[in-house]
Amino acid sequence: MKPSKYVPSRWRLAALTVACATVSGGALVAVPAAHAADVAIHDIQGATRISPLAGQQVTGVTGVVTGARTYGSSRGFWFQDTKPDADPATSEGLFVFTSSTPTVKAGDAVTVSGTVSEYVPGGASSGNQSLTELTKPTVTVNSSGNPVPVTAISDKSVPDAYAPQGDPAANGSVNKLPLRPRAYALDYYESLEGQNVRVGTSRVVTASDEFGELWVTVKPHQNRTKRGGTRYASYEDQNGGRLQIQSLGALADFPKADVGDALTGTTEGPLDFNQYGGYTLVARELGTLEQSGGVERETTRAQQAGELAVATYNVENLDPTDTTFDAHAAAIVGNLRSPDIVSLEEIQDNNGAKNDGTVAADVTMGKLIDAIVAAGGPRYDWRSVDPVNNKDGGEPGGNIRQVFLFNPDRVSFTDRPGGDATTPVGVTAENGEAALTASPGRVDPANTAWSSSRKPLAGEFTFRGKRVFVIANHFASKGGDQALTSQYQPPTRSSETQRHAQATVVNSFAKDILKAQPDADVITLGDINDFEFSGTTQRLEDGGALWSAIKSLPKHERYTYDYQGNSQVLDQILISPSIVAKDAFGYDSVHINSEFHDQISDHDPQVLRFRP
C-alpha cells in the first residue's frame, strides 16, 4: 500500500482566501494583511521560501505570461519578470491563481495586482513546502506576442547536495533559511519557483502514469541503474537530478514512456510545486519521446530439479472483478518460470471492496489458479488464514491478506490445525527439528505492531524430505511520511515506527525457529515496505537470524519499486544462516512492472533459488 496518486487538475480543491484556513488539498500560511506599492516579482519571492510580502496587497507587478492552466480547480497562469535582479536566490516567476479559466496566453505582457499568499499543497500537516502566489488578481494585458524568458536546468546547474539541514529552532524547517541555490538542489529549484524553465534531452526514470506525469533526470550518471533508472541508495542520497514532468496540454497527448526512454529536444514550461512530487516542470512544450528499445520485461531462469524456487509478488488488490488475472498468470508462468512457492500479497476477498463482511478469498484464488493453468503453468494449491473483517488495513472491505501459492508436484505443505485470525502460531521441537504448532498460522496477531496492518503468515513446507519454513509479510505502508521535498530536512519518517515493531516481532519468531533447530531453513519474505538499508531491515536481520538476499545483487540491480524517480527496494526475501552458508543460492529481482507505464502491479516480484 502506497500513498494514493492524484489527478493534477485536482491538487487544489477549493478557492484560496487570505486567511489561516485549511482548504481541501492544502492550506494557507497565516500572515498579517498590509499593502505594498508597485513591486517586482523578485521582491515578492524574496531570498527564502516564504515571501517577505506574504499577506500584503501588491500592485503594478509586471511580467510576461509563460503558461496558463485552463483546467481543473487550480486554474491560473505563470508570469515572469523580463528584468531580473542580480540575486540568484530570488525567483523571477510567479503563479497567479485566478480560480476561473484565465484568458491570458503565453507571450502576453501583463500588469497584475493581487494578494501575496503562501499556499501549502496537502495542508500544513503534510510538512510540504509552500508555493508563493498571487490571489484575487486584477490583470491588465499590455501587449501580446512577446518573447518568453527561459532558464535552462542541466546536470551542471543542479548541485549534487540535496538539501540543507533544517533550522533546529524551527523544528527542522528550512522555510526561513536563506536560499543557497549553488549549494543545494532543493534551494536551486526553489530559486526558480514559478519561472519558465527548460530541460534538454533527458532520460525517463519513472514511467508515465494515468495522471499524465513522468519523471526524468537531468543528472544522467547519478546512481544510474542497469536499465536506466535512478537508484535510491541511502537516506542521504536523494538524487537531486530527478524532476517531475506534467503537461499543460491534453492528457490524451501525454507520451506513454517507460524507464530508460528519453524526452528528446526541448521540454519547457513553468516550474510548479505540488503535493505529489514537489518541484514539477509543467510543460508548455514537451520533448519528443524516444523509446530505448532495450528495456524489456525480464524473465528469470527456471529452477533446476534439486533447487527450490521461492518468490514474493504483490498483486495489488487483486479481487475477482479485476481484468489482470491472465496477465498475472502469464507473469508467474512466463517471467517467474512457475516458482515452487509464491508468497502473494494484496489478495482481496471474494467481492473486493464491497464492504459487507465477506472475508473468504477462495473465489479470488480459484480464478488466479485457473488462469495459471490456462497460461501453461501447474495447478497450484494454496493456503492462507482469513483475516478479521476490516482489521488488516488496506482498502476498506477488501480484506487484503498474504497467501501461499505452491506447486504440489514439487513441494508439499504441512497442514497443522489450529491456525486462525487471532490464534498465534508457536514453535516446538519434533524429533530434533523445529515444527510449527499451526500451519498455516499467524505470527503474534494480537500484538499492537499489527494494528490495522497485515499479520504475518507462517507455513511449513517439505521439499525432497527437507523442511522449509516460510513467513509471508506485508508490513505497514509509508503513508504519512514527509516527502523528500518537505520543508523539514531531514524529513520525518513517522510510519517506520510501526514497521520497526513489526520487524522485531518477525525477527523474534525466526529466532524461535532457529532456537529449536539452529540449521533450519527459514525464509521471511514479502512487501516489507522499506529499504534494504533501513532500520526495519536491520531489525529483521538482528542477531544474524536473517539476511536480506537482495544485497547479493550488484547495487545497480537492487530495486523492486519506482517512486517519484527513485528506483528503490520495498520487496525483500530474507534468509536464515543455513541458506546463506550454502553459498549457492540465486536471487533475482524480476523487473516486469516498476519500470513500465502499462504495469499490472506497482511491484516487481522477487525470486530465490536454493538447495535445502
N, C-alpha and C positions, 0 to 999 in steps of 0.2 A: 504494500500500500504506500503510495507516494502522494505528495501534495497535489491537489487537483489542478488541472490546467485551466485556461480561460480563453474566452473569445476577446481579441484585442478591443473590439468596439464596446466591450462591457466592463473594462477595467475601472471606469468611473461610472457609478450607477446613480448618482444624484448630482444636481447642480451645486456648484460651490457658493458658499456665502462667507463673508468675512466674520467669522466667529470661531469660538473654541467649541466646535460641534463635530462629532464624528458623523460622517456620512457613509452610506453604503459603498464599500470599496475603498474608503480612505478617510483621512482626517486632515483638518487644517490646524496649523500651529497658531495658538492664540497670541496676538500682539496688539499693542495699543494703536488706536486709529490716529492718524495725523495727515498732513498734506505736504507734498513736495512739489515744487515748481518744475519747470522743464528739466528733465534729466535724460541721460543716455542709458542704453541697455546695460553697459558695463557698470554703471553706478547702481543699478538695481541688483544685478547679480552679485556684486561685491567679490571679495577675495576669500570668502569662506563658503560653506554650503548653505548658510542662512543669509537671506538678503538683509542688508542694513536698513532697507526701507520697507521691510515687511509690515503690512497693515496700513501703509500710507497710500493716499491718493496721489497719483503722479499724472502729469500732463506733458504733452509735447514730445512724446517718445517716438523717435523716427527710426525707420529702417526699411529693408526690402524683404518682402514675403518670400520665404524659402520653401514652404509647403503648407498644404491645408488638409485637415482631416474632416471629411464631409460625411462620415458615417458614425453610427453608434451614439453613445451619450457622452463621449469625451470630444465633442466637436470644437474645432478651433483652428488656429494657424500659428505657424512659427514665423518670426521675422528677425532680421539681423542688421546690426549697425554696419554701415559701409565705411565708417571712420573709427577703427578700433583704437583703443588706448595702447600704451606700451607695456601693460602689465599682463604677463601670460596667465595669471591666475584668474582673471576676470573674463567670463564668457561674454561674447558679443551677441548671443542669440537668446531668444525668449519665446515661451509658448503663451498664446493668448486664448483663454478659454471663453468661447462665445456661447456655448450651450446649444444654440441653433446652428444650422448649416452656414458656415462662413461664405461670404460672397467674393472674397479676395482670392487671388491666384498668385502662383509663383511669379516673381518679377515685378509685382506691384510695389511701388514706393508708398509707404503709409505713415501717417501720424496717429499715434494711439494714446488715449488717456484711459486710466483704469485704476484698480486697486492691486497693489502688490500682495501676493499671497504665497504661503508655503504649504503645498499640498503633500500629504504623506500617503502614497499608494498603499492600500492594505490597512490603513489605520495606524494610529500611534503605537498600539500594542505590538505591531508587526516588527518594530525596530528598523523599518526601512528608512532610507534617506528621504528627504523631501524634495519636491520639484518646485522651483521658483517659477511663478507665472503671474500674468495679469488677468484679473477677473472684472466683470461688469464693465466691459470696454466700450469706448466710443472710438470708432475707426473712421479715418478720412483717407481716401485713396488720392494721392497727388499725381501719380503717373503710372504707366504700365510698360512692360517690355524691358525692364531694367536688368542688367547682369546680376546674377545671383552669386554672392561671395561664397567661397568654399575653402575648407581646411582639410588637408589630406591626413588620414590616420595610417600609420605604417609601422613596420617592425621597429624601426629606429625611433619613432616618436613616442611609442608606449614604453614606459620604464619597465624593467624586469621585476622590481619590487612591487608588491601588490597594493598594500595599504599601510598607512601609519598606525602606530599604537594609539588607541583612543585615550582621551584625557581622563585620568583617574578621578579627577574632581567632578567629572560629568558622567560618572558611571560607565566610562569607557567609550563615550560618544566622540566622534570625530567632527561633529557638526560645526563647532566654533573654532576648530583649528585652522590656521592659515593654510590655504592650499599650496601644495608643492608639486606642481604638475611635471616637473622634470625628475622627481624622485619616486613617485608612486603612481601606479596605473589608475587606481580609483580617483586620485586627485587630478590626474590628466583628463580623464573622461568628464569629471565634474567641471573642469575649466572650460569644457566645450559644450556643456549642457545647453540645449536649445539651438546650438549653431548648426549650420549646414556643413556636413562632413562627407568625405569620400574615402572609400577603400578601393584599392585596385584588385587585381585578380587574387582571390582568397579561397583557401581550401575549406570545404564544409566539414565541421566537426560534430554537429548534431543534425540529424536528418530533418527534413521538412515534416511538419505535423498538420493536423486538420485545422489548426487555427491560423495557418498562414504565417509561419515563422520557422526559421532555421538559425543555426549558429555557424559562424566562420571563425577562423583565427587569422590575425594579422601577424602572428609570430609563427611561421611555418615550422620552425625547428624546436619549438617549445614543447618538451615532453611528448614528442610525436609517438603514437602507437604504430605498430607494424602495418596497420591497414588504413592509416591516415587520420585517426582521431587525435585528441589531446588527452593524455593520461593525468588523472588526479593522483599525485604521488604522495602527498602528505598534507597536513593541515596548513603548513607554511608554504605550500607550492600550489597556489590557487589558479595559476595560468591567466595572467592579465591580458593575453592576446585574444581571448575569447570575446566575441561581440555578437549579440543577437541582431538578426535582420528580420524586419517586418516590411510591409509594403503599404503605400498609400493607394495602390491600385486595387483591382478586383481580386477577391480571394481565389476565384477560378483561374486566374492567370499566374498565381504564385507557383514557382517551379517545384517539381517533385524531386528533391535531391536526397542523395544518400551520403553517408560519411565517406570521405575520400574524393567526392566530386568537387567541382570548383565553380564559383561565380567568376567568370572572366570579364575583363574590361572594367567598366566603372559601375560601382554601386554607390549611389549618392542620395542624401536626404538629411533631414533634421535628426539630431541626437536627442532622443527622449529618455525618460527614466520611468519604468513601470514596476509593478508589484512582482511580476513573474520573469525575472531575469535581470532587472536593473537597467543598465545603460543599453539602449536599443537604437540602432540606426533604422529609422522609419523611411524606407526608400521611396523617393520620388522617381528615381531611375534605378532599375535592377540590372545587374550584370547578366550575362548570358550563361546559362547552365551548361557546363562541360562535364559529361559523365566520365568517371575514371576508367570504367571498363574492367577494372582489376579487382574490385571488391564484390565477391560473390558469397552467398551463404555457404558456410563451412559444413563439411561432413567429417565426422571423426572416423577413426578406423574401427572395424569390428573387433570384439574381444576374441581372444583365442580360446580353445576348448577348456584349458585349465585356468583361465582368467575369469574373475567375477567383475562384471561391469555394473557400477552403481552410479546413478545420475540424480540430479535435482533439477526441477523445472517448474517455474512459476507460470501457470497458465492463465493468469489474470482474470479472476472472477468468472470462471467457466461454469455455465449453467445450461440446462437443456435447450434454451431458446437461442443460444449462440450459433453463429454460422461458421465458427472456426474449428469445429471438430475434425473435419477432413484435413485441414492444414496442420493442426497439432499432431494428428496421427501420422501424416506424411513426415513431419519433423522427427517424431520419435522413431519411426521405422527407417526413414532415409538418412537424415542428418545425424541422429544419435545411434544408428545401427542397432536398434532394439536392445537396449540395456537389460540386464537381468533384473535389476531392481531400480525403480524410479520413485523418488520422493516428489510427489506433486503438491504444489502449494496453490492456494486460492481455488480449490474445488468448492463450488457453491452447492446448496441443497437442490432438491428436485424442482423447485419453482423459482429459483433465483431470488431476486429482490422482493418478490411478493412476501409481505410480512404477515404471515398467517400462522406461525408456529411450526411450520414444517422444518425438520432438521435432517431427515434422511437424504442421502445423496446417491442411492443405488441407480436411479434413472440417469443421472449425470454420468456416473462411471460406466454404466452399461452402454451408453451411447458412445463414449470415448473408446471403450474396448472393441466394440463392433467396428468403429471407424479404423482402428489399428489393424484389425483382421482384413478389412477391405483394402487397406493400403499394402497388404502383403506381409504383415507382421504376425507375431504369435498371438494366440488368445491368452492375454494376460489375466491373472486373477488379481484381487485387491483386498486390502484390509484398511480399516480406519476405525475411529471412535466418533460417533456423532456428538457434537457439542451441545451444551445447554443453549436453548434458543436465545439469540442476540446477546451472548455473553463473551464472544470471542473477537469483537471488533469487526472492522470491515464494513461493507455496505449493509445497512440495516435490512434485516430479513434474509440476507444471503447466506449467513452462517458458514463463512469460509472455514476450511479446515485442511490439514495435510492428509494425504492418502498414500499408502504404499501400493504401488503397481509392481507386480512381479511375474516373471515368466515361469510357470510351474514345470515346464520341461527342463529347466536349467537349475532352478533353486526352489527349495521348499520353505514354507512358512510354518513356524512352530506355534500352533494355537494353544494358548493357555487361558482358561476362563477367568473372569473377574474384572476385566478392563471395562470401564465406563467413563462417562464425562467427569465424574467427581472423585473416583477412587484412584489414589496414587499407585503407580506401579513400583514395586520394590525389586531388590536383587537378592538372590540366595545362591548358595553353592550346591552343586549337584554332581556327585562323583568327581570332585576336583575341578569342575568347570562352573563358570558363572551361568546363572539362569534367571530369567525374569519371572516375577510372581504372576504377571499377567502379560499376555501378548496377543493382540496389541494392547497397549496401556498408555496412560497419560502420566507425564512426569510432574509430580507435585502440583496438581491442578488448582488446589486451594491457595497456593502461595500468592501473595499480593503482587508479585512480579508479573503475573499473568492477567491482571485486571484489564478487561476489555481488550484482550490480546489472545492470540492463538496459543494453546497449550501444546508442548512438545509431544510427539507421538513416538513411542518406543516399540520396536519389534525385534523378534528373534528369528533369524533365518539359518538354514543349513545349506551349505554348498560343498558337494563332494565330501560329506561327512564332517565338515568343519563348521562350527557355529560362528555366526557373524551377527553382531548387534548393531542395529541402525536406529538413530534418533533423528526424526524429521522435525524441522523447526520453521517457524515463520515469526521472527521477532517483531517487536513494535516498530512502527514506521517512524520516519524522520519528521513527521508533521509537527509544526510548532517551532522548529529550529529557526534561528535568524539566518538570513541569506548571507552569502559571501559578500554581497554588496551592501550589507547592513550599515547603518550609521555607527553601530557598536563594533569595534575592532579590538581583539578578535571577536567574531560573533559567538553568541551563546548557543550551545548545542543541548537544549533542555531535554530533548527526547532521549538522549543517550543514558540518562539516569535509569530509566526502566530497562533498557537493553543490558546495561551493566548488571542489574539484578537478575535478569533472565539468564545471562551468560553464566553467572555464578551458580545458579540452580542446575543448569545443564552440566557444567563442569563437575559439580559435586556428584551428580548422578553417574557420569562417566567414571569418576574415581571409585564409586561404589562397585561398579562392574570390575574395574581393574584390581580392587582390593580382594574381590572374590577370586579373580583369575588374572594375575599380572600380565599374561601374554594374550589376553583376549583381543580379538579384532573388533574394535569399536569405531563406528563411523557416525559422526554428527554432521548433519548437512541441512541445507535449505536456504531460504531467503533470510539471511541474518540481518539484512538492512543496515549493515555497517561495513566499514572498510577493513582490509586486511591488516592495516597499521593501527586500527582503532583500539580504544580501551576495551570495547566489547570483545574483540578477538583476543586481546591479551588475557582477559578473564576466562574465556573459553579454553585458552591454552595453559592456564595456571597449573604450575606443578609438573608440567610436561605431560599431562594427561592426554592432551590433544595437540595437533599441529595443523595449521591451515595449509592444505596441499596446493592451493593456487600459488603459493610462494615458491613452488618448484618451477614455475614458468619463468621465462625471461620477462623482465619488467615491462617491456613494450607489448606483452601479450596479456597482462593482468588486468582484465576488466570484464564486467558482466552486464553493465548498465551504462547508459549515456544520459547525462542530465546537465542541461544548460551548458553544453560544450565540453563537459568533463567526462571522459570515459573512466569508469570507476568500478570498484568491486563492491557488490552487495550480496551476491550469492556465493556461498562457500561450502566446501567439503573439508571437514577436519577429521584427522585420522589418529588412531592411538599409536603408541610407541612400537607395537608389534608390526604394524603395517609400515611405519617409517623405516624400521630396522631391516625389513626385507629388501629395501633399496631397489625394488623392481616394479614399483607402481608407476602407472602412467596417468597423467592428468591432462584434461583438455577443456578449455573454455570455448564452447562451440558457438561461434558468432553467427546467429541466424536471425536475430531480432533487433538488437540495440542500435545497430548502425543503419537501419533501413526505414524508409518512410512508410512502407506497407507492412509493418511488423504485425504479428498476431499476438505478441506479448511484448512487454517492455523489458523483459529479462532474457538474457542468454542462458541456456541450460549448461550444466557442468557435468563432466563425466570422469569418474575414477575407475581405473582398471588395476587389479592386483590379484595375486595368487594367495588365497588364505592358507 
